[in-house]
Amino acid sequence: MVATLPGAGSAPTWLVPGQVLRSSDPGWMGDFTVARIVRDAHGFCHAVLHDGTGREVSTYVDQIRYSIAEGMLTPVGQDGSRFLSN
C-alpha cells in the first residue's frame, strides 16, 4: 500500500515539466524527465515522467518529494549537476 501525504492536492512550484530527476534505485536506474503535471478527478496532483526508453510513469507529486528527501531521486540541472529544491 502506498500512502499519499495530505498536501497531495497542492500544485507544486518546485517540480516543472522538463526537469530531470536521476534515480539511484537499481530497478529504476537512470534519468526521468518530468513530462507534465496533472490533477486527477479527485484533485490529487500527479507527475508524469518519461525515462530514457520512452516509458511513461505517473506518480503522486508528494511521492516524488519523499523520494528526493530520502535520496532515491536527485534533481539535476541542465548540465547534469545536482541542485536542491524546496
C-alpha positions as CSV (number, residue, x, y, z in Angstrom):
1,M,0.0,0.0,0.0
2,V,1.2,3.5,-0.8
3,A,0.3,6.4,1.4
4,T,-0.3,9.8,0.0
5,L,0.6,12.8,2.2
6,P,-2.1,15.4,3.0
7,G,-0.5,18.0,0.7
8,A,-1.1,15.9,-2.4
9,G,-3.7,18.2,-3.8
10,S,-1.5,21.3,-3.8
11,A,0.2,22.3,-7.1
12,P,3.9,22.0,-6.9
13,T,6.1,25.0,-7.6
14,W,9.4,23.1,-7.3
15,L,8.6,20.5,-9.9
16,V,8.1,21.6,-13.5
17,P,7.9,20.0,-17.0
18,G,11.4,19.5,-18.5
19,Q,13.0,18.9,-15.1
20,V,15.3,15.9,-14.9
21,L,15.3,13.5,-11.9
22,R,18.1,10.9,-11.5
23,S,17.2,7.6,-9.8
24,S,19.5,5.7,-7.6
25,D,17.2,2.7,-7.3
26,P,18.7,-0.4,-9.0
27,G,15.4,-1.3,-10.6
28,W,14.8,2.2,-12.0
29,M,18.3,3.5,-12.7
30,G,18.7,6.4,-15.0
31,D,17.2,9.8,-15.6
32,F,13.5,10.6,-15.7
33,T,12.2,13.8,-17.3
34,V,9.0,15.4,-16.0
35,A,6.7,15.5,-19.0
36,R,3.7,17.1,-17.3
37,I,1.9,17.8,-14.0
38,V,-1.8,16.7,-13.9
39,R,-4.6,16.8,-11.4
40,D,-6.8,13.7,-11.3
41,A,-10.6,13.7,-10.9
42,H,-10.2,13.6,-7.1
43,G,-7.9,16.6,-7.0
44,F,-4.6,14.8,-6.4
45,C,-1.6,16.1,-8.2
46,H,0.5,13.6,-10.3
47,A,3.7,14.0,-12.2
48,V,4.0,12.1,-15.5
49,L,7.7,11.1,-16.1
50,H,9.4,9.7,-19.1
51,D,12.5,7.5,-18.9
52,G,15.3,7.1,-21.5
53,T,13.4,4.3,-23.2
54,G,10.2,6.3,-23.6
55,R,8.4,4.5,-20.8
56,E,5.8,6.7,-19.1
57,V,5.4,6.6,-15.3
58,S,2.7,8.5,-13.3
59,T,3.1,9.1,-9.6
60,Y,1.9,11.4,-6.9
61,V,3.9,14.6,-6.6
62,D,4.3,14.0,-2.9
63,Q,5.9,10.6,-3.6
64,I,8.5,12.4,-5.7
65,R,9.1,14.9,-2.9
66,Y,9.6,12.0,-0.4
67,S,11.9,10.1,-2.8
68,I,14.0,13.3,-3.2
69,A,14.2,13.7,0.6
70,E,15.2,10.1,1.1
71,G,17.9,10.3,-1.6
72,M,16.2,7.9,-4.1
73,L,15.7,10.6,-6.7
74,T,18.1,13.6,-7.3
75,P,17.0,16.6,-9.2
76,V,19.7,17.5,-11.8
77,G,20.4,20.7,-13.7
78,Q,20.7,21.1,-17.5
79,D,24.5,20.5,-17.1
80,G,23.9,17.3,-15.1
81,S,24.8,18.9,-11.8
82,R,22.7,18.3,-8.7
83,F,20.6,21.0,-7.3
84,L,18.5,21.4,-4.2
85,S,14.7,22.1,-4.3
86,N,12.4,23.5,-1.6
